Amino acid sequence: MATDILMPALSPTMTEGKLARWLKNEGDKVSAGDVIAEIETDKATMEVEAVDEGILGRILVQEGVEGVAVNTPIAILVEEGEEVPVASSGQTPAIAASAAEPVAAASAPAPSAKAASPKESSERIFVSPLAKRMAKERGIALGTLNGTGPNGRILKRDVEKGGNAAPAAAKPVPAAPIAVEGDITRVPNSTMRKVIARRLTESKTQVPHFYVSVDIELDALLALRSKLNATAEENSFKLSVNDMMIKAVGLALKKVPGLNVQFTDSETLHFENVDISMAVSIPEGLITPIIRNADLKSLREISREAKDLAKRARAGKLKPEEFQGGTFSISNMGMFGVRDFAAIINPPQAGILAIASGEKRAVVRGDQLAIATVMTATLSVDHRAVDGALGAQWLNALRDIVQNPYTLVV
């Protein structure tokens, strides 16, 4: 019996998504647990697994279609040998193959075996993903092909019979949706980039930020890091300064818990768990995987978990629960040689720490000048939930922990 594959809700806040890529073609066998597609949500690009087995009979939503509502049929799964329905079994209309093609309602008559001519642009052209891609690569207009598949669908063999060169009036379709005009290159904003823009605009306009900075000497922490890495078993782990800062921030939030909060209109939420969101740069923008209970984990555990989360974040393999939530954020740009910067709060959290580069600076100790490795850390705080004195108290606690780093291992 034919069943619909629906656009899944991959996060509690997801209402729609972009079908980024199909990993199965029409006619492919599908088993439960197979990864069949990649969906771009407001957080990341995530894989979708099949929950049933059968044959992928028809793809209703083609690659690149944006704004597909949750629970919309995106494909039809059939049993082997079963006739493939033209449209989904529900009342929802099928979605066109691309944003440029019109929507074909479920009640629309099926196209004839002869494909529409280029002039008949108001009629949807049914084509398999492989055939469509081959036609693009060869510069063949779909409207010039005769479909020999079910209900006139254009298949691979139809493209191969259609010739290898484009008709005189046809031009190859660009592989990416980028329009170049003179010296301007126009790149459409991804779903993630749109959400980042919206959320950060809301944060800066609706959350009253204040900023507190402090200089922290790193020499003791760097010396401890060198000793721990030297005594570690070969390739077992390698601590970074960021790993140690995650632990230090976790301990500081336990020592001054007034920053481990979130503000709402009716109440302020105080969290017992310390869950640190760490900013990770990915090609599409920024994502914040979470080190949960950072104050309770060893440096070795934090190091391994942070590296694994960052690697899977860049590969788009994070699970929703691995980047949703968090009680406090850190953003580290020290590896870029940045002297200092202020980060925008990640709502609904009340604070984020901006970690800059450690550099040799002159410091005064007593009446003597000395050289030390110094890092400027800047705290951005939601003034609705935290007052200035408490923010300064927390930064002082963090500085004490980093400059006396043995508290990180005892």
CORVEN-V786936 format. One record per residue. N is the residue number from 0. RES is the residue in three letters. OMEGA is omega in radians with two decimals (none if undefined). NEAR is the number of other ideal C-beta (glycine too) atoms within 12 Angstrom. Layout:
n/res/omega/near
N/RES/OMEGA/NEAR
N/RES/OMEGA/NEAR
//
This chain:
n/res/omega/near
0/MET/-3.13/14
1/ALA/3.09/26
2/THR/3.13/27
3/ASP/2.91/33
4/ILE/-3.03/40
5/LEU/3.00/31
6/MET/-3.06/33
7/PRO/3.00/31
8/ALA/-3.03/22
9/LEU/3.04/36
10/SER/-3.12/28
11/PRO/-3.10/14
12/THR/-3.06/20
13/MET/3.04/26
14/THR/3.10/19
15/GLU/-3.13/29
16/GLY/3.11/38
17/LYS/3.08/39
18/LEU/-3.00/42
19/ALA/-3.04/30
20/ARG/2.98/26
21/TRP/3.11/34
22/LEU/3.03/23
23/LYS/3.09/33
24/ASN/3.05/29
25/GLU/-3.11/34
26/GLY/3.13/27
27/ASP/3.05/28
28/LYS/-3.10/21
29/VAL/3.06/34
30/SER/3.10/18
31/ALA/-3.12/14
32/GLY/3.09/13
33/ASP/3.03/23
34/VAL/-3.03/21
35/ILE/-3.08/34
36/ALA/3.01/39
37/GLU/-3.11/28
38/ILE/3.08/42
39/GLU/-3.13/38
40/THR/3.09/39
41/ASP/-3.11/36
42/LYS/-3.02/37
43/ALA/2.99/42
44/THR/-3.00/32
45/MET/3.13/38
46/GLU/3.11/29
47/VAL/-3.14/34
48/GLU/3.08/23
49/ALA/3.10/28
50/VAL/3.11/18
51/ASP/3.09/25
52/GLU/-3.13/21
53/GLY/3.11/31
54/ILE/3.07/30
55/LEU/-3.00/36
56/GLY/-3.11/39
57/ARG/3.03/45
58/ILE/-3.09/41
59/LEU/3.14/42
60/VAL/-3.07/43
61/GLN/-3.14/39
62/GLU/3.07/32
63/GLY/-3.13/32
64/VAL/-3.14/34
65/GLU/3.03/29
66/GLY/3.12/21
67/VAL/-3.07/40
68/ALA/3.05/23
69/VAL/-3.13/23
70/ASN/3.00/19
71/THR/3.07/30
72/PRO/3.13/33
73/ILE/3.11/40
74/ALA/3.11/46
75/ILE/3.10/37
76/LEU/-3.13/39
77/VAL/3.04/30
78/GLU/-3.11/19
79/GLU/-3.14/16
80/GLY/-3.12/9
81/GLU/3.10/17
82/GLU/-3.09/16
83/VAL/3.10/32
84/PRO/3.12/25
85/VAL/-3.11/28
86/ALA/-3.13/30
87/SER/-3.12/34
88/SER/3.12/24
89/GLY/-3.12/20
90/GLN/-3.11/13
91/THR/3.13/26
92/PRO/3.04/22
93/ALA/-3.10/36
94/ILE/-3.03/36
95/ALA/-3.07/29
96/ALA/3.08/35
97/SER/-3.10/25
98/ALA/-3.10/20
99/ALA/-3.11/16
100/GLU/-3.10/25
101/PRO/3.08/20
102/VAL/3.09/26
103/ALA/-3.11/29
104/ALA/-3.10/18
105/ALA/-3.11/22
106/SER/-3.10/14
107/ALA/3.12/19
108/PRO/3.13/14
109/ALA/3.13/24
110/PRO/3.12/28
111/SER/-3.12/17
112/ALA/3.12/18
113/LYS/-3.08/20
114/ALA/-3.13/33
115/ALA/3.07/27
116/SER/-3.13/19
117/PRO/-3.11/18
118/LYS/-3.09/11
119/GLU/-3.01/18
120/SER/-3.13/16
121/SER/-3.13/17
122/GLU/-3.10/24
123/ARG/3.08/36
124/ILE/3.12/39
125/PHE/-3.05/42
126/VAL/3.09/42
127/SER/-3.14/38
128/PRO/-3.13/36
129/LEU/-3.14/28
130/ALA/3.13/37
131/LYS/3.13/35
132/ARG/3.11/26
133/MET/3.14/28
134/ALA/3.09/37
135/LYS/-3.11/27
136/GLU/-3.08/19
137/ARG/3.13/28
138/GLY/-3.11/23
139/ILE/3.10/33
140/ALA/-3.10/32
141/LEU/-3.11/43
142/GLY/3.14/29
143/THR/-3.06/30
144/LEU/3.01/38
145/ASN/-3.14/26
146/GLY/-3.13/34
147/THR/3.12/24
148/GLY/3.13/30
149/PRO/3.12/24
150/ASN/3.08/29
151/GLY/-3.13/27
152/ARG/3.11/37
153/ILE/-3.11/41
154/LEU/-3.14/31
155/LYS/-3.09/26
156/ARG/3.13/18
157/ASP/3.10/32
158/VAL/-3.14/35
159/GLU/3.12/19
160/LYS/-3.05/20
161/GLY/3.11/30
162/GLY/-3.07/18
163/ASN/-3.10/14
164/ALA/3.14/15
165/ALA/3.00/21
166/PRO/-3.04/21
167/ALA/-3.06/9
168/ALA/-3.05/12
169/ALA/3.06/21
170/LYS/3.12/14
171/PRO/3.12/15
172/VAL/3.12/22
173/PRO/-3.11/14
174/ALA/-3.11/11
175/ALA/-3.10/13
176/PRO/-3.14/21
177/ILE/3.14/12
178/ALA/-3.13/12
179/VAL/3.11/12
180/GLU/-3.12/8
181/GLY/3.14/7
182/ASP/-3.09/6
183/ILE/3.02/9
184/THR/-3.09/13
185/ARG/3.14/14
186/VAL/-3.14/14
187/PRO/3.12/17
188/ASN/3.07/18
189/SER/3.08/28
190/THR/-3.13/34
191/MET/-3.12/31
192/ARG/3.11/22
193/LYS/-3.12/23
194/VAL/3.08/29
195/ILE/3.14/27
196/ALA/-3.11/19
197/ARG/-3.06/20
198/ARG/-3.12/27
199/LEU/3.04/24
200/THR/3.09/15
201/GLU/-3.12/17
202/SER/-3.08/25
203/LYS/-3.11/20
204/THR/-3.05/14
205/GLN/-3.13/20
206/VAL/3.12/29
207/PRO/-3.13/20
208/HIS/2.79/31
209/PHE/-2.96/25
210/TYR/3.09/29
211/VAL/-3.13/33
212/SER/3.09/28
213/VAL/3.06/30
214/ASP/-3.08/28
215/ILE/3.08/44
216/GLU/-3.00/31
217/LEU/-2.98/34
218/ASP/-3.14/27
219/ALA/3.12/26
220/LEU/3.13/39
221/LEU/3.10/28
222/ALA/3.10/18
223/LEU/3.11/30
224/ARG/3.14/34
225/SER/3.14/19
226/LYS/-3.12/17
227/LEU/3.13/29
228/ASN/-3.13/24
229/ALA/-3.10/13
230/THR/3.14/16
231/ALA/3.05/18
232/GLU/-3.06/11
233/GLU/3.09/9
234/ASN/-3.12/8
235/SER/3.03/13
236/PHE/3.07/24
237/LYS/-3.09/24
238/LEU/2.99/34
239/SER/3.05/27
240/VAL/3.14/37
241/ASN/3.09/37
242/ASP/-3.09/41
243/MET/3.11/45
244/MET/3.08/43
245/ILE/3.12/50
246/LYS/-3.12/46
247/ALA/3.11/46
248/VAL/3.11/48
249/GLY/3.13/45
250/LEU/3.12/36
251/ALA/3.11/40
252/LEU/3.04/43
253/LYS/-3.12/29
254/LYS/3.10/24
255/VAL/-3.00/31
256/PRO/-3.12/28
257/GLY/3.08/29
258/LEU/3.13/44
259/ASN/-2.96/37
260/VAL/2.99/31
261/GLN/-3.12/30
262/PHE/2.96/26
263/THR/-3.10/15
264/ASP/-3.05/11
265/SER/-3.07/7
266/GLU/3.03/11
267/THR/-3.10/21
268/LEU/3.09/20
269/HIS/-3.04/20
270/PHE/3.05/29
271/GLU/3.12/15
272/ASN/3.08/24
273/VAL/-3.08/37
274/ASP/-3.02/35
275/ILE/3.03/48
276/SER/3.14/39
277/MET/-3.10/42
278/ALA/3.10/37
279/VAL/3.12/34
280/SER/3.08/20
281/ILE/-3.09/28
282/PRO/-3.08/17
283/GLU/-3.09/29
284/GLY/-3.04/29
285/LEU/3.07/32
286/ILE/-3.03/40
287/THR/3.03/39
288/PRO/-2.92/41
289/ILE/2.91/38
290/ILE/-3.07/43
291/ARG/-3.11/30
292/ASN/-3.06/26
293/ALA/-3.13/40
294/ASP/-3.06/32
295/LEU/-3.06/20
296/LYS/3.08/26
297/SER/3.09/24
298/LEU/3.11/39
299/ARG/3.13/24
300/GLU/-3.14/23
301/ILE/-3.12/38
302/SER/-3.12/32
303/ARG/-3.11/23
304/GLU/-3.13/29
305/ALA/-3.14/39
306/LYS/3.14/25
307/ASP/-3.13/21
308/LEU/-3.14/36
309/ALA/3.14/31
310/LYS/-3.12/17
311/ARG/3.07/24
312/ALA/-3.13/34
313/ARG/3.11/22
314/ALA/-3.13/21
315/GLY/-3.05/33
316/LYS/-3.12/23
317/LEU/3.01/30
318/LYS/-3.10/21
319/PRO/-3.09/25
320/GLU/-3.14/17
321/GLU/3.09/31
322/PHE/3.11/38
323/GLN/-3.10/27
324/GLY/-3.07/29
325/GLY/-3.11/40
326/THR/-3.11/37
327/PHE/-3.10/50
328/SER/2.95/45
329/ILE/3.06/48
330/SER/-3.04/38
331/ASN/3.05/36
332/MET/-3.14/27
333/GLY/-3.12/31
334/MET/3.12/15
335/PHE/3.12/13
336/GLY/-3.12/13
337/VAL/-3.11/22
338/ARG/3.05/21
339/ASP/3.08/26
340/PHE/3.10/27
341/ALA/-3.11/25
342/ALA/3.08/36
343/ILE/-3.11/31
344/ILE/3.13/42
345/ASN/-3.07/39
346/PRO/0.11/30
347/PRO/3.12/30
348/GLN/-3.09/40
349/ALA/-3.10/42
350/GLY/3.05/51
351/ILE/3.14/42
352/LEU/3.07/50
353/ALA/-3.09/37
354/ILE/-3.12/42
355/ALA/-3.07/33
356/SER/2.98/26
357/GLY/-3.12/34
358/GLU/3.11/23
359/LYS/3.11/16
360/ARG/3.05/22
361/ALA/3.11/15
362/VAL/3.13/20
363/VAL/3.07/14
364/ARG/-3.00/12
365/GLY/3.09/7
366/ASP/-3.06/6
367/GLN/3.01/10
368/LEU/3.10/11
369/ALA/3.09/16
370/ILE/3.12/15
371/ALA/3.00/24
372/THR/-2.99/27
373/VAL/3.08/31
374/MET/3.03/41
375/THR/3.10/31
376/ALA/-3.12/48
377/THR/3.13/34
378/LEU/3.00/46
379/SER/-3.00/37
380/VAL/3.02/42
381/ASP/-3.05/38
382/HIS/3.08/23
383/ARG/-3.06/23
384/ALA/-3.03/33
385/VAL/3.08/39
386/ASP/-3.04/21
387/GLY/-3.10/19
388/ALA/3.14/17
389/LEU/3.08/27
390/GLY/3.11/35
391/ALA/3.12/23
392/GLN/3.14/24
393/TRP/3.13/37
394/LEU/3.08/37
395/ASN/3.10/23
396/ALA/3.11/31
397/LEU/3.13/45
398/ARG/3.13/34
399/ASP/-3.13/25
400/ILE/-3.09/35
401/VAL/-3.11/40
402/GLN/3.01/30
403/ASN/-2.85/21
404/PRO/-3.12/34
405/TYR/3.04/22
406/THR/3.12/25
407/LEU/-3.05/36
408/VAL/3.12/24
409/VAL/none/12
//
